[in-house]
Amino acid sequence: MNAVTTSPAPDADVVLPCLNEAGALPWVLARIPAGWRALVVDNGSTDGSADLARSLGATVVTEPRRGFGAACHAGLTAATADVVCFCDCDASLDPSLLIPFVDEIRAGTSDLVLGRRRPQARGAWPVHARAGNLALARMLRRRTGLRLHDLGPLRAARRERLLGLGLTDRRSGYPLQMVVRAADAGWRIAEHDVPYLPRTGASKVTGTWRGTWHAVRDMRRVLAEPPGRPVPSNAAHEGNPR
């Protein structure tokens, strides 16, 4: 009788929301740490991003519903590793920077680790995007007491605990809702500096004042949500809320 072989579980899953990022994918995927799995969530690309990602060894998840949060959550629900990371797919952030984040989660010293973006070149972080981020950080501090400086996309946490937060935003408010609900649940949240590079291609969210305004509006809506009952640390996922 032939033995049944199974693929070893990845050391960590990295969720990479993707909308027309063919120009950045080779750089990003080449920096996924050994033993980790890249989950490229194709959110309606028309530039061949999905096929390119597969050819480079990534697992491709299709999410037809447009929205940054929709793509992130599709990746989270497709993940199987104990620790799940998130990273933009535009080459502005190096996914190998997530290694100490994951180590911190596994060591039990933090429950959610965030990257504080530090621009490495002029134009890496437009003034309007930085101003919007600063305003949101201040509102977050008033809402939760957290003294964070950034709500950036580079982050890591345990998969089951993330699913237990019951995140519902499927647009630009998803990253903020994750932090707000984690804070309400009493999670230990850490923030560490990471280099932020000029992105490849045009930003889908904060590339313009209009896009930034829509993102801030989505996030203000999240901050207006009344604090709910804290989510237990061992809460189980009960499905993908829609």
C-alpha positions as CSV (number, residue, x, y, z in Angstrom):
1,M,0.0,0.0,0.0
2,N,1.4,3.4,-1.0
3,A,1.9,5.8,1.9
4,V,0.0,9.0,1.8
5,T,2.2,12.0,1.8
6,T,1.2,15.5,2.9
7,S,2.9,18.8,2.5
8,P,4.4,20.1,5.8
9,A,2.5,23.0,7.3
10,P,4.1,26.4,6.5
11,D,6.1,28.1,9.3
12,A,3.9,31.2,8.6
13,D,1.5,32.4,6.0
14,V,2.0,35.8,4.4
15,V,-1.2,37.4,3.0
16,L,-0.4,39.6,0.0
17,P,-3.5,41.5,-1.3
18,C,-2.9,42.0,-5.0
19,L,-4.5,44.2,-7.7
20,N,-2.3,44.6,-10.8
21,E,1.1,44.2,-9.1
22,A,2.9,42.2,-11.8
23,G,5.8,44.7,-11.7
24,A,6.4,44.2,-8.0
25,L,5.6,40.5,-7.5
26,P,9.1,39.1,-8.4
27,W,10.8,41.3,-5.9
28,V,8.2,40.7,-3.2
29,L,8.0,36.9,-3.6
30,A,11.8,36.5,-3.7
31,R,11.9,37.9,-0.2
32,I,9.4,35.5,1.4
33,P,11.4,33.7,4.2
34,A,12.2,30.0,3.6
35,G,9.6,27.7,4.9
36,W,6.9,30.3,4.8
37,R,4.0,30.4,2.3
38,A,3.0,33.4,0.2
39,L,-0.8,33.7,-0.3
40,V,-1.3,36.2,-3.1
41,V,-4.9,37.3,-3.1
42,D,-5.9,38.4,-6.6
43,N,-8.5,41.1,-6.3
44,G,-9.4,41.4,-9.9
45,S,-6.0,42.0,-11.6
46,T,-5.9,42.4,-15.4
47,D,-2.1,42.4,-15.8
48,G,-1.5,38.7,-15.3
49,S,-0.6,39.0,-11.7
50,A,-2.2,35.8,-10.7
51,D,-0.5,33.7,-13.3
52,L,2.8,35.3,-12.6
53,A,2.4,34.6,-8.9
54,R,1.7,31.0,-9.5
55,S,4.8,30.7,-11.8
56,L,6.9,32.1,-8.9
57,G,5.7,29.5,-6.5
58,A,3.0,31.4,-4.6
59,T,-0.4,30.1,-3.7
60,V,-3.1,32.2,-5.4
61,V,-6.4,33.0,-3.7
62,T,-9.1,34.6,-5.8
63,E,-11.3,37.3,-4.2
64,P,-13.7,38.8,-6.8
65,R,-15.2,41.3,-4.3
66,R,-13.1,44.5,-4.6
67,G,-11.7,46.0,-1.5
68,F,-8.5,45.9,0.5
69,G,-10.3,44.3,3.5
70,A,-12.0,41.7,1.3
71,A,-8.6,40.6,-0.1
72,C,-7.0,40.5,3.3
73,H,-9.8,38.5,4.9
74,A,-9.9,36.1,2.0
75,G,-6.2,35.4,2.6
76,L,-6.7,35.0,6.3
77,T,-9.5,32.5,5.9
78,A,-7.3,30.6,3.3
79,A,-4.3,30.5,5.7
80,T,-3.5,27.4,7.6
81,A,-0.3,28.3,9.5
82,D,-0.5,29.2,13.2
83,V,0.9,32.6,12.6
84,V,-0.4,34.8,9.8
85,C,1.3,37.9,8.4
86,F,0.1,40.7,6.1
87,C,2.2,42.7,3.7
88,D,1.5,45.0,0.8
89,C,2.3,43.5,-2.6
90,D,3.7,46.7,-4.2
91,A,7.4,46.3,-3.1
92,S,7.2,49.2,-0.6
93,L,7.8,46.7,2.2
94,D,10.2,43.7,2.5
95,P,8.3,40.6,3.8
96,S,11.6,39.3,5.2
97,L,11.2,42.0,7.9
98,L,8.4,39.9,9.3
99,I,10.8,37.3,10.8
100,P,11.3,39.1,14.1
101,F,7.6,39.9,14.2
102,V,6.7,36.2,14.0
103,D,9.4,35.3,16.6
104,E,7.8,37.8,19.0
105,I,4.4,36.3,18.5
106,R,5.7,32.7,19.0
107,A,7.6,33.8,22.1
108,G,4.3,35.1,23.6
109,T,5.6,38.6,24.3
110,S,3.1,40.2,21.9
111,D,-0.3,39.2,20.4
112,L,-0.2,41.6,17.4
113,V,3.0,43.2,16.0
114,L,2.8,46.1,13.6
115,G,5.5,47.8,11.4
116,R,5.9,51.5,11.8
117,R,6.9,52.8,8.3
118,R,10.0,54.9,8.0
119,P,10.3,56.4,4.5
120,Q,13.7,55.7,2.9
121,A,13.4,58.1,0.0
122,R,11.4,61.2,-1.0
123,G,8.1,60.3,-2.4
124,A,7.9,56.9,-0.6
125,W,5.1,58.2,1.5
126,P,3.2,61.1,0.1
127,V,2.4,64.0,2.4
128,H,-1.4,63.6,2.2
129,A,-1.1,59.9,3.0
130,R,1.2,60.6,6.0
131,A,-1.1,63.3,7.2
132,G,-4.1,61.0,7.1
133,N,-2.2,58.3,8.9
134,L,-1.2,60.7,11.6
135,A,-4.8,61.9,12.1
136,L,-6.0,58.3,12.4
137,A,-3.3,57.4,14.9
138,R,-4.4,60.3,17.1
139,M,-8.1,59.2,16.8
140,L,-7.1,55.6,17.6
141,R,-5.3,56.8,20.7
142,R,-8.4,58.6,22.0
143,R,-10.5,55.6,21.2
144,T,-8.3,52.9,22.7
145,G,-5.4,54.5,24.6
146,L,-2.9,52.8,22.2
147,R,0.1,55.1,21.6
148,L,0.8,53.9,18.0
149,H,2.4,56.0,15.3
150,D,1.3,54.0,12.2
151,L,-1.5,51.8,11.0
152,G,0.7,50.2,8.3
153,P,0.0,46.9,6.5
154,L,3.0,45.0,7.8
155,R,1.8,42.9,10.7
156,A,1.7,39.5,12.3
157,A,-0.6,37.6,14.7
158,R,-1.9,34.1,15.4
159,R,-4.5,32.9,12.9
160,E,-7.1,31.7,15.3
161,R,-7.1,34.8,17.4
162,L,-7.4,37.0,14.3
163,L,-10.4,35.0,13.1
164,G,-11.9,35.2,16.6
165,L,-12.0,39.0,16.3
166,G,-14.9,38.7,13.8
167,L,-13.6,41.4,11.5
168,T,-16.4,42.7,9.2
169,D,-14.9,45.7,7.3
170,R,-14.0,44.8,3.7
171,R,-12.6,48.1,2.6
172,S,-9.9,50.4,3.8
173,G,-11.0,50.1,7.4
174,Y,-9.9,46.5,7.8
175,P,-6.4,47.1,9.2
176,L,-7.7,49.6,11.7
177,Q,-10.6,47.4,12.7
178,M,-8.1,44.7,13.5
179,V,-6.2,47.0,15.8
180,V,-9.3,48.4,17.5
181,R,-10.9,45.0,18.2
182,A,-7.6,43.6,19.3
183,A,-7.2,46.5,21.8
184,D,-10.8,46.0,23.0
185,A,-9.9,42.4,23.6
186,G,-6.9,43.3,25.7
187,W,-4.2,42.1,23.2
188,R,-0.6,43.1,23.7
189,I,0.2,45.2,20.7
190,A,3.8,46.1,19.7
191,E,5.1,48.5,17.0
192,H,8.6,48.4,15.4
193,D,10.3,50.6,12.9
194,V,10.5,49.2,9.3
195,P,12.0,50.8,6.2
196,Y,9.4,52.0,3.7
197,L,10.4,52.1,0.1
198,P,8.8,53.8,-3.0
199,R,6.1,51.5,-4.2
200,T,6.1,50.0,-7.7
201,G,3.2,51.3,-9.7
202,A,0.3,53.6,-8.6
203,S,-1.3,53.3,-5.2
204,K,-4.9,52.0,-5.2
205,V,-5.8,53.8,-2.0
206,T,-3.5,56.7,-0.9
207,G,-2.1,57.7,-4.2
208,T,-4.3,60.7,-4.4
209,W,-6.0,63.1,-2.0
210,R,-9.4,61.6,-3.0
211,G,-8.2,58.1,-2.3
212,T,-6.8,59.1,1.0
213,W,-10.1,60.8,1.9
214,H,-12.1,57.7,1.2
215,A,-9.7,55.6,3.3
216,V,-9.9,58.0,6.2
217,R,-13.7,58.0,5.9
218,D,-13.8,54.2,6.1
219,M,-11.5,54.2,9.1
220,R,-13.5,57.0,10.9
221,R,-16.5,54.7,10.5
222,V,-14.6,51.9,12.2
223,L,-13.5,54.2,15.1
224,A,-17.2,55.2,15.6
225,E,-18.1,51.6,16.4
226,P,-19.0,51.3,20.1
227,P,-16.7,49.1,22.0
228,G,-18.1,45.6,22.1
229,R,-17.7,42.8,24.6
230,P,-14.0,41.8,24.6
231,V,-13.3,38.8,22.4
232,P,-12.0,35.8,24.5
233,S,-8.3,35.0,23.8
234,N,-9.3,31.5,22.7
235,A,-12.3,32.5,20.6
236,A,-12.9,30.2,17.7
237,H,-13.8,31.4,14.2
238,E,-17.4,30.9,13.3
239,G,-17.3,31.6,9.6
240,N,-16.5,34.4,7.2
241,P,-18.9,37.3,8.0
242,R,-20.3,39.1,5.0
